[in-house]
Amino acid sequence: MATIDQIRLKIQERDYYLSSHAEDEMVDDYLERFNYCYGLRATGGHMICEFCEGDTVQKKVTRQHWLEEKLYIVENVNAEVCSQCGERYFHATTLDAIDRLLKTEHPVKQRIEVEVVSF
């Protein structure tokens, strides 16, 4: 199968990772992640950071997550984290699952007040 066909299949199957930086840029540009694919280069299952080429490791992290113009803090999220620069990558299906959770009735651990300032 040609490389472009492999990429198309991965996107259709939602089998890709999105870096936290890429998603921040998409939010700034009012784009939805469903139509874009960013993330890791993989060599035989070995994950490599697209920014510094460091190795990534699986970790549970706390993530800021924007949905429908609301900010959520979500704990215990699976991520691939670069051991050199700290860039975090989230699998598309993980982000989809967070969206589904937040769109339904869900337990709230804590509410916090956040200031928005202009610089």
Secondary structure, 3 states (H helix, E strand, C coil): CCHHHHHHHHHHCCCCEEEHHHHHHHHHCCCCHHHCCCCCEEECCEEECCCCCCEEEEEEEEEEEEECCEEEEEEEEEEEEECCCCCEEEEHHHHHHHHHHHHCCCCCCCCCCCCCCCC
